[in-house]
């Protein structure tokens, strides 16, 4: 339920996570339980940030990506405009399932499951 609720939060903010990513987090939450899912989400956010910086550096779009993030946050908070990942340049998008997988593995390792 907690993982699936991310889909609704994402939809309210304006599609910042894909439906597949939300379903993956819902499946992880169903398998691991809500308490471990919170840790998975924390480690996923950290891994996703590192992954995004590495990918942006690799593709040479770090400056443009940072500017786009600040503009999206400003438009969302100040002007109440929704954020939408569907309009992003293909070079600025990344598969978040990799970060979810890394966050899940880190959470399992840190909490002694594996």
Order of alpha helices (4+ residues) and beta strands (2+ residues): alpha-alpha-alpha-alpha-alpha
